[in-house]
């Protein structure tokens, strides 16, 4: 089952279960997907839907951090619940050792020799690691490997 169909099915189930928090989060996700489809005048495939989910996950993490700094525990809890629901649509996360192995493979495959070649390496890794790793962390590892 493709990801959009799964999201649609989960939304209907949340309605039947009268799970307001889950329903609100899934509706927000569907709206973000539809907005991107309208903006780009296309139908998103699973990889592009994952990109939308990753963006919402990043926004939720940023919001949690800011709400914690502001002392808003109620909003932290709400965002954390949304984050958990959004993350359920992402594939299983890779462990750090696996990420480092894939980074090393990408560096070898692209023949990257310095930080100037970082774009080639990241381009290769982006599709391979989509949804399975924090790309900020991957970028840090690539930079470290190419600088050293």
C-alpha positions, 0 to 999 in steps of 0.5 A: 500500500502506498503511503498516501493510501495508508495516511488516508486509511489511518485518517478514517480509522482515527475518525471511527475511533474518535481519536481527535489528536491523531485525526488533527495530526493526520489532517495537517499532514494531508493538507501539507501533502495536498498543498505541495501537490497543488503548488507543484501541479503534480501527484506526489510519490512515496519518496516525495510524501516522505519529504513532506513528512520529514519537513513536518517532523523537523518543524515539530522538533524545532517547536518542541525546543522553542516551547521548552525554552518558553516554559510551555509544557502544554504545547511541548506535550501536544507537539510531542504527540504529533511528532510521534504520530508523524514519525510512525510514517517514516521508515525505520531509522538507521543506526549511526554505524550503518550511516557512517558505512553508507557515507564511506561508500558514497565518498568512495563511489563519487571519488570525493576528495575534499569538502568541495565535493560534498554536494556530490556525496550528499546528492547520492546519499539523499535518496538512499537515506530519505526518511531513515536518517537525520540529513543534518547529522549525515551532512556533519559526518560527510563534512568530517570525513572530507575535511579529515 
